[in-house]
Amino acid sequence: MQWAAQFARAAGASWKLVHVIPHVAELSQEEQEDRKRRIRVAIDGLQRSARIEGAPLNIVEEEVGNAVREEAQRYNADLIIIGRGLLNETLSHAYEIILQAPCPTLSL
């Protein structure tokens, strides 16, 4: 997030955070909303500790590649920046995102 924020600032660009989570059909609507709230609180905390402010966050329940593509199209993105988390999981998601991306993708 820090690198993306610095890059956007240097380029004079706006930026948005998108966090994709899998949909779990067994969860009630209330449980799904609670899960999203907990994720938002965690990401807000990461932003504060990294001294990053003002980036809108959208939490999406969908398949990763589709969700990132749709968000990039919705905001007419010129660049997608993805971070790495757990190696095995992230590599498959990175591949999905890159294959479906409507614009260049940068992996950090």
Beta strands, then each sheet from edge to edge (+ up, - down):
strand 1: 17-21
strand 2: 57-61
strand 3: 80-82
strand 4: 105-107
sheet 1: 1+ 2+
sheet 2: 3+ 4+
end
